Amino acid sequence: MANILVTGGAGYIGSTLVPNLLNEGHNVTVLDNFMYGQTSLNQLAHLKNFNVFNGDVRIKSDIFPILKQADVIIPLAAYVGAPLCNKDPIGASSTNKDAIFMMLDYLSKDQVVLMPTTNSAYGTGTFCTEESALNPISLYAKDKVEVEKKLMDHPNSISYRLATVFGMSPRMRIDLLVNDFVHRAVTDGCAVLFESHFKRNYVHVRDVSNAFIHALNNFDAMKDEIYNVGLSEANISKWDLCEAIKKYVPRFTFIEAEVGKDPDQRNYIVSNAKIEATGFQTQHGLDAGIQELIKGFKMINNRKYGNV
């Protein structure tokens, strides 16, 4: 049993991970600023091994007192994705990079850090392993690359380069690519694709949670390394993703745009062999995730200002 601090624990990944950590018997403290007004952890308030603070990871007086108590830190607090980072680059870099640097400088060498970074660091590439050259395109990816460099100087750390995450979560995100395309299929029945041949890797949010628990349970064998974390069967193009969705939403129509290009120029295939060699296996396939999302979107009305 460990004392675990999860920053951003009420977010998309955190609201799936935190209950699983509690079920494993750990004491879990969450620091989150609840910037989206989410109530994704309400159901945990009765648990004695759960604690929560409303605060900002950039403010020393918010984070330092609870950092002292943690055996393990999982820093999920972030401005995630290129559009949000471009909208507020100062907020993004101060949270995604500066706050992490501050945290790493404060920690003792014995404290464990399990850090989510990103496949986006590869930018463009044919087949990417952890040894491949990095070519980050977005501010988000560039900050994550800088964080990973500093993280690897901290003993007792692991970096997880996460694939694009998908699936239902208590704090839902519809902007992520699989989630977005399924939502479009269910609600609009159509999508226009830019550069539909671009490929990337995907991973279910529950498999991300499982990967962090795997790291905790196998830390001595895995520490001080970088691992890609993704669903190996899901290194696919946007067109192939739409074909997979159409199997379950037959009315879904999608076409290739004749002009224009995708502002997101990521295009790569990623190897997950390194983490698989540690015994980790994903449990949630793309097809099952699509079916889950179709069911989930029956419960989500994203048309705040619509009449229907």
C-alpha positions as a printed NumPy array, in Angstrom:
array([[  0.   ,   0.   ,   0.   ],
       [  1.371,   3.398,  -1.012],
       [  0.466,   7.018,  -0.403],
       [ -0.219,   8.282,  -3.92 ],
       [ -0.719,  11.874,  -5.057],
       [ -2.579,  12.28 ,  -8.348],
       [ -2.623,  15.829,  -9.661],
       [ -5.445,  16.485, -12.102],
       [ -7.128,  13.43 , -10.625],
       [-10.635,  14.615, -11.526],
       [ -9.8  ,  14.738, -15.243],
       [-10.345,  12.308, -18.094],
       [ -7.633,   9.813, -17.125],
       [ -7.611,  10.583, -13.415],
       [-11.308,   9.941, -12.843],
       [-10.793,   6.431, -14.223],
       [ -7.439,   5.818, -12.523],
       [ -8.182,   7.102,  -9.011],
       [-11.006,   4.605,  -8.242],
       [ -8.786,   1.776,  -9.492],
       [ -5.912,   2.86 ,  -7.236],
       [ -8.303,   2.975,  -4.28 ],
       [ -9.571,  -0.506,  -5.138],
       [ -5.955,  -1.7  ,  -5.053],
       [ -5.81 ,  -0.558,  -1.421],
       [ -3.685,   2.567,  -1.85 ],
       [ -4.194,   5.842,  -0.034],
       [ -4.938,   8.382,  -2.757],
       [ -4.84 ,  12.162,  -2.545],
       [ -6.068,  14.253,  -5.478],
       [ -5.081,  17.848,  -6.2  ],
       [ -7.262,  19.413,  -8.899],
       [ -8.482,  22.922,  -9.692],
       [-11.797,  21.572, -11.063],
       [-11.568,  24.069, -13.928],
       [-14.387,  22.354, -15.824],
       [-16.732,  22.14 , -12.845],
       [-16.541,  18.364, -12.99 ],
       [-18.055,  16.136, -10.319],
       [-16.251,  13.032, -11.492],
       [-14.964,  11.954,  -8.065],
       [-18.076,  12.635,  -5.977],
       [-18.784,   8.937,  -5.538],
       [-15.446,   8.494,  -3.718],
       [-15.996,  11.021,  -0.936],
       [-17.093,   8.371,   1.578],
       [-13.857,   6.377,   1.294],
       [-11.383,   6.757,   4.157],
       [ -8.37 ,   6.141,   1.916],
       [ -9.353,   9.027,  -0.405],
       [ -8.577,  12.702,   0.107],
       [ -8.964,  15.691,  -2.191],
       [ -7.715,  19.279,  -2.375],
       [ -8.985,  22.06 ,  -4.611],
       [ -5.812,  23.828,  -5.697],
       [ -3.323,  24.676,  -8.424],
       [ -0.181,  22.667,  -9.176],
       [  1.643,  25.912, -10.024],
       [  1.248,  27.314,  -6.506],
       [  3.835,  26.084,  -4.004],
       [  1.567,  26.51 ,  -1.001],
       [ -1.047,  24.296,  -2.694],
       [  1.195,  21.423,  -3.727],
       [  4.299,  21.305,  -1.503],
       [  2.546,  20.287,   1.752],
       [  0.866,  17.297,   0.109],
       [  3.945,  16.378,  -1.938],
       [  5.756,  15.758,   1.347],
       [  3.286,  13.011,   2.24 ],
       [  3.438,  11.129,  -1.081],
       [  5.385,   7.978,  -1.825],
       [  4.269,   8.091,  -5.47 ],
       [  3.294,  11.052,  -7.629],
       [  1.258,  10.721, -10.834],
       [  1.162,  14.208, -12.384],
       [ -1.913,  14.258, -14.616],
       [ -2.721,  17.964, -14.211],
       [ -2.235,  19.526, -17.63 ],
       [ -3.59 ,  21.664, -20.408],
       [ -4.119,  18.767, -22.799],
       [ -4.126,  18.991, -26.585],
       [ -2.948,  21.526, -29.134],
       [ -6.134,  23.664, -29.38 ],
       [ -6.303,  24.403, -25.647],
       [ -2.548,  25.04 , -25.438],
       [ -2.693,  27.409, -28.408],
       [ -5.593,  29.286, -26.824],
       [ -3.661,  29.88 , -23.593],
       [  0.04 ,  29.184, -24.184],
       [  1.132,  30.831, -20.929],
       [ -1.307,  28.789, -18.874],
       [ -0.306,  25.68 , -20.814],
       [  3.453,  25.953, -20.379],
       [  3.228,  27.071, -16.756],
       [  1.134,  23.973, -15.971],
       [  2.569,  21.398, -18.359],
       [  6.245,  22.277, -17.911],
       [  7.047,  24.864, -15.235],
       [  4.929,  23.223, -12.52 ],
       [  6.498,  19.83 , -13.255],
       [ 10.019,  21.289, -13.119],
       [  9.168,  22.891,  -9.767],
       [  7.802,  19.59 ,  -8.465],
       [ 10.801,  17.556,  -9.619],
       [ 13.22 ,  20.014,  -8.004],
       [ 11.344,  19.701,  -4.713],
       [ 11.029,  15.91 ,  -4.539],
       [ 13.429,  13.629,  -2.736],
       [ 15.256,  10.969,  -4.707],
       [ 13.215,   8.248,  -3.011],
       [  9.843,   9.542,  -4.191],
       [  8.486,   7.735,  -7.242],
       [  7.181,   9.652, -10.273],
       [  4.976,   7.999, -12.896],
       [  4.707,  10.595, -15.64 ],
       [  2.323,  10.633, -18.591],
       [  4.03 ,  12.071, -21.658],
       [  2.885,  11.585, -25.24 ],
       [  3.298,   9.818, -28.582],
       [  2.863,  13.302, -30.059],
       [  6.567,  13.793, -29.389],
       [  7.271,  11.731, -32.533],
       [  5.502,  14.274, -34.746],
       [  5.907,  12.437, -38.019],
       [  7.626,   9.124, -38.567],
       [  7.185,   5.741, -40.148],
       [  7.758,   3.343, -37.236],
       [  8.61 ,   4.784, -33.836],
       [ 10.203,   3.093, -30.857],
       [ 11.37 ,   4.714, -27.655],
       [ 14.751,   5.188, -29.335],
       [ 13.365,   7.092, -32.334],
       [ 14.183,  10.747, -32.884],
       [ 11.62 ,  13.156, -31.481],
       [ 10.   ,  15.791, -33.654],
       [  7.295,  17.508, -31.577],
       [  5.042,  19.816, -33.562],
       [  2.634,  21.321, -31.03 ],
       [  3.393,  23.382, -27.916],
       [  1.858,  20.57 , -25.858],
       [  4.251,  18.001, -27.312],
       [  7.284,  20.306, -27.055],
       [  6.625,  20.934, -23.365],
       [  6.176,  17.204, -22.743],
       [  9.537,  16.492, -24.406],
       [ 11.265,  19.004, -22.117],
       [  9.539,  17.483, -19.087],
       [ 10.623,  13.981, -20.05 ],
       [ 14.263,  15.066, -20.361],
       [ 14.224,  16.446, -16.82 ],
       [ 12.236,  13.48 , -15.518],
       [ 14.912,  11.052, -16.661],
       [ 17.387,  12.842, -14.382],
       [ 15.166,  11.984, -11.398],
       [ 15.819,   8.513,  -9.998],
       [ 12.787,   6.311,  -9.466],
       [ 10.764,   7.568, -12.401],
       [  8.921,   6.177, -15.413],
       [  7.734,   8.053, -18.486],
       [  4.704,   6.736, -20.347],
       [  4.401,   8.076, -23.881],
       [  0.662,   7.651, -24.205],
       [ -1.093,   7.011, -27.482],
       [ -4.271,   8.987, -28.252],
       [ -6.685,   7.93 , -25.521],
       [-10.303,   6.919, -26.127],
       [-13.282,   5.517, -24.248],
       [-15.895,   6.571, -21.723],
       [-14.758,   8.19 , -18.478],
       [-16.539,   9.925, -15.581],
       [-14.966,  13.211, -16.766],
       [-15.681,  12.743, -20.454],
       [-13.782,  14.336, -23.35 ],
       [-15.334,  14.473, -26.803],
       [-12.395,  16.257, -28.46 ],
       [-10.128,  13.179, -28.577],
       [-10.064,  11.682, -32.07 ],
       [-11.833,   8.334, -31.58 ],
       [-14.34 ,   9.886, -29.19 ],
       [-14.887,  12.787, -31.595],
       [-15.435,  10.6  , -34.663],
       [-17.837,   8.276, -32.846],
       [-19.738,  11.278, -31.517],
       [-19.993,  12.702, -35.044],
       [-21.199,   9.346, -36.339],
       [-23.885,   9.064, -33.666],
       [-25.099,  12.673, -33.671],
       [-24.439,  13.948, -37.219],
       [-24.023,  10.775, -39.221],
       [-21.159,  12.287, -41.237],
       [-17.598,  13.569, -41.135],
       [-15.2  ,  15.326, -43.516],
       [-11.639,  14.032, -43.247],
       [ -8.481,  15.988, -43.953],
       [ -5.449,  13.877, -44.87 ],
       [ -7.299,  10.716, -43.981],
       [ -4.216,   8.568, -44.59 ],
       [ -2.481,  10.005, -41.501],
       [ -1.929,   7.284, -38.91 ],
       [ -1.452,   7.238, -35.186],
       [ -1.783,   4.84 , -32.254],
       [ -4.707,   4.672, -29.814],
       [ -5.283,   3.305, -26.32 ],
       [ -8.352,   2.886, -24.113],
       [ -8.514,   5.058, -20.996],
       [ -8.965,   1.977, -18.809],
       [ -5.803,   0.474, -20.283],
       [ -3.967,   3.68 , -19.392],
       [ -5.185,   3.212, -15.834],
       [ -4.062,  -0.416, -15.929],
       [ -0.642,   0.67 , -17.203],
       [ -0.08 ,   2.907, -14.178],
       [ -1.083,   0.099, -11.829],
       [  1.238,  -2.24 , -13.754],
       [  4.081,   0.222, -13.173],
       [  3.364,   0.305,  -9.445],
       [  3.322,  -3.485,  -9.24 ],
       [  6.491,  -3.929, -11.326],
       [  8.357,  -0.76 , -10.469],
       [ 11.787,  -2.179,  -9.663],
       [ 11.949,  -3.926, -13.033],
       [ 10.6  ,  -0.955, -14.998],
       [ 12.031,   2.132, -13.313],
       [ 14.108,   4.839, -14.958],
       [ 12.833,   3.995, -18.423],
       [ 10.549,   5.383, -21.131],
       [  7.687,   3.282, -22.505],
       [  5.228,   3.76 , -25.332],
       [  1.73 ,   2.831, -24.146],
       [ -0.806,   1.965, -26.816],
       [ -3.013,  -0.653, -28.396],
       [ -0.729,  -2.414, -30.86 ],
       [ -3.612,  -3.481, -33.111],
       [ -4.695,   0.164, -33.41 ],
       [ -1.934,   1.825, -35.422],
       [ -4.466,   2.954, -37.999],
       [ -5.366,   5.822, -40.312],
       [ -8.282,   8.185, -39.826],
       [ -9.989,   6.523, -42.798],
       [ -9.582,   3.071, -41.25 ],
       [-10.955,   4.41 , -37.976],
       [-14.07 ,   5.646, -39.751],
       [-14.471,   2.266, -41.442],
       [-14.338,   0.624, -38.01 ],
       [-17.001,   2.998, -36.68 ],
       [-19.252,   2.421, -39.707],
       [-19.517,  -1.267, -38.809],
       [-21.566,  -0.204, -35.778],
       [-23.158,   2.986, -37.17 ],
       [-24.126,   1.947, -40.731],
       [-25.55 ,   5.382, -41.605],
       [-22.174,   7.031, -40.932],
       [-20.903,   8.732, -44.101],
       [-17.385,  10.143, -44.404],
       [-15.505,  11.734, -47.265],
       [-12.033,  13.042, -47.999],
       [-11.791,  16.832, -48.262],
       [-10.596,  17.939, -51.683],
       [ -8.933,  21.087, -50.337],
       [ -7.289,  22.089, -47.09 ],
       [ -5.178,  20.173, -44.608],
       [ -5.46 ,  18.974, -41.048],
       [ -3.977,  21.475, -38.556],
       [ -2.855,  18.382, -36.611],
       [  0.02 ,  17.025, -38.706],
       [  0.864,  14.018, -36.522],
       [  1.444,  10.9  , -38.609],
       [  3.248,   7.858, -37.214],
       [  3.122,   4.186, -36.278],
       [  4.285,   3.308, -32.775],
       [  5.788,   0.155, -31.31 ],
       [  4.558,  -0.912, -27.869],
       [  6.867,  -3.924, -27.713],
       [  8.948,  -2.564, -24.829],
       [  6.112,  -2.322, -22.312],
       [  4.592,  -5.569, -23.587],
       [  7.9  ,  -7.253, -22.772],
       [  7.341,  -6.328, -19.109],
       [  4.127,  -8.374, -19.113],
       [  1.67 ,  -5.567, -19.773],
       [ -1.148,  -6.324, -22.185],
       [ -4.023,  -4.083, -23.202],
       [ -7.468,  -5.417, -22.35 ],
       [ -9.789,  -3.115, -24.301],
       [ -9.85 ,  -3.256, -28.094],
       [-10.853,  -0.539, -30.519],
       [-14.084,  -2.227, -31.624],
       [-15.231,  -2.707, -28.034],
       [-14.351,   0.905, -27.299],
       [-16.389,   2.136, -30.263],
       [-19.413,   0.159, -29.086],
       [-18.947,   1.526, -25.57 ],
       [-18.828,   5.092, -26.896],
       [-21.97 ,   4.598, -28.986],
       [-23.767,   3.489, -25.84 ],
       [-22.259,   6.305, -23.811],
       [-23.252,   9.04 , -26.224],
       [-26.885,   8.059, -25.765],
       [-26.455,   9.536, -22.279],
       [-24.577,  12.709, -23.267],
       [-26.286,  15.731, -24.807],
       [-23.588,  18.056, -26.122],
       [-26.029,  20.477, -27.735],
       [-26.185,  23.05 , -24.971],
       [-27.684,  25.764, -27.171],
       [-29.699,  23.575, -29.534],
       [-33.435,  22.99 , -29.613],
       [-33.176,  19.215, -29.923]])
